[in-house]
Amino acid sequence: MTAIDTSARLAIDGGTPIRTRPFAPNCHIGGRERELLLDALESCNWSGFRAGAGANVRDLCATPSSIARDLHDVRYLGGRYVRLLESMFAARTRTTFAIGCNSATSGLVMAFGAIGLEPGDEVLVPCMSFHATATAILAFQAVPVFVEVDPHSFCIDPRDGALKITPRTRAIVAVHLGGIPADMRAIVELARRHDLKVIEDCAQSLGARIDGVEVGAIGDAGVYSLTETKSITCGEGGVVVTNDPRIAIKSRLIRNHGEGAADESWGDDELANVVGMNFRLTELQAAVAVAQFEQLDERNEVRNENANALIEGLRPFPQFVPQQLAANAERACYMPKFRYVSGASMPSRDELVRILAAEGIPLVAGYPRLLHENPIFTRRIAYGTRGAPFNDSAVRYGTGTCPRSEALNRELLWFPLVNPPNTTDDMRDVVRAIEKVFS
Ligand SMILES: Cc1ncc(COP(=O)(O)O)c(C=O)c1O
């Protein structure tokens, strides 16, 4: 009996899958992680932080990261690996201050608190992001106002932002989604015209640049993530960078129970928004993060090469429209994103994801909901059950309020595993599976 060749039949219909070997997960050891972790472990100084540093806490918190690295016994600013990591971030981004913390979510809270948000203030936020970009604003009883994203870059559309400015608007958040920089020229220009602070959410874009400048160093503050899916990781962690000493001081105070370090001489501005947080990064995490940071360029190069292999491989299929990079920008690919514009007789986006999953290719079908569609906003239930902090706000949420981004999200697809040690050969399998579907 002749064996039937099942290789051309789709795996979902009983054919042979393109791939049975899983792609490598993001978290992998590529440098000195073991050595530095063991060093931190054996130091028996696993946190290094202490709260309530006494009278000189304000001066300490104004110390540039390049100097803080070499200070001895400054326990308010954390241990030596935390300060080493911070000095590395500051040097790379050419900022004066880098402040490590236990997640980018905490870093966003620090940054929003440090720019002095007041209850009822409005902050412009792209509606397409991870939800922490918006919920960190709520921590100070301020209110996110969601803005459409640009259909090419998938990052905040500054023209829609301009339409949503009110007398209450205080800040604008740029999320460099997927490692593609947002249009910072237009955002900074808009912010200047309306006296707004600019926070860059760089959780997905460590190492990306605009006109040669690292993202995070362009606005008033930038926030990076070190969680496990990101380009470098220590399990969980985050870093805030800024050139503004007022933002640095307050971020450091928010990170480490600053209210306990305050005395009667502090002004109201100094006390404001410093309420009871512990966002410290441990020495064990910081040691791993230092080792990973040493590999950042190498890792970003692999990610970019893999993303380019996918984009090139899918070029013959015009139904896949890649997220676009501006001519003056350099990407640090996090996960390559595409619009899937399905034509007649093509599978729908969600069918395609199922077909490819059967072929051994895990693609992600957009966000389950955009930020403005989350119940915390649509039902206006954040703190308590009586509408705080939205009671006083005319901001509208819900499906239909950012229709262009909602349409984009219905077409959105991304491939999450361009990280090393996956290679362009692995990406070839993704392309082969797509060729199989559309041939
Ligand atoms: C755009 C964006 N902002 C913020 C965060 C929050 O980061 P973390 O998990 O470090 O709190 C993430 C991701 O996890 C993110 O992708």
The ligand as an SDF file (V2000), in Angstrom:
LIG
                    3D

 16 16  0  0  0  0  0  0  0  0999 V2000
    3.2760   48.5150   27.3510 C   0  0  0  0  0  0  0  0  0  0  0  0
    3.4010   47.9380   28.7230 C   0  0  0  0  0  0  0  0  0  0  0  0
    3.3220   48.7480   29.8000 N   0  0  0  0  0  0  0  0  0  0  0  0
    3.4670   48.2810   31.0520 C   0  0  0  0  0  0  0  0  0  0  0  0
    3.6840   46.9580   31.2810 C   0  0  0  0  0  0  0  0  0  0  0  0
    3.7920   46.4730   32.6980 C   0  0  0  0  0  0  0  0  0  0  0  0
    5.0380   45.9150   32.9170 O   0  0  0  0  0  0  0  0  0  0  0  0
    5.3260   45.0180   34.2240 P   0  0  0  0  0  0  0  0  0  0  0  0
    4.8030   43.6650   33.8990 O   0  0  0  0  0  0  0  0  0  0  0  0
    6.8110   45.0510   34.3560 O   0  0  0  0  0  0  0  0  0  0  0  0
    4.6360   45.6530   35.3560 O   0  0  0  0  0  0  0  0  0  0  0  0
    3.7750   46.0700   30.2010 C   0  0  0  0  0  0  0  0  0  0  0  0
    4.0050   44.6360   30.3150 C   0  0  0  0  0  0  0  0  0  0  0  0
    4.0410   43.7750   30.8820 O   0  0  0  0  0  0  0  0  0  0  0  0
    3.6410   46.5690   28.8880 C   0  0  0  0  0  0  0  0  0  0  0  0
    3.7230   45.7570   27.8270 O   0  0  0  0  0  0  0  0  0  0  0  0
  1  2  1  0
  2  3  1  0
  2 15  2  0
  3  4  2  0
  4  5  1  0
  5  6  1  0
  5 12  2  0
  6  7  1  0
  7  8  1  0
  8  9  2  0
  8 10  1  0
  8 11  1  0
 12 13  1  0
 12 15  1  0
 13 14  2  0
 15 16  1  0
M  END
$$$$
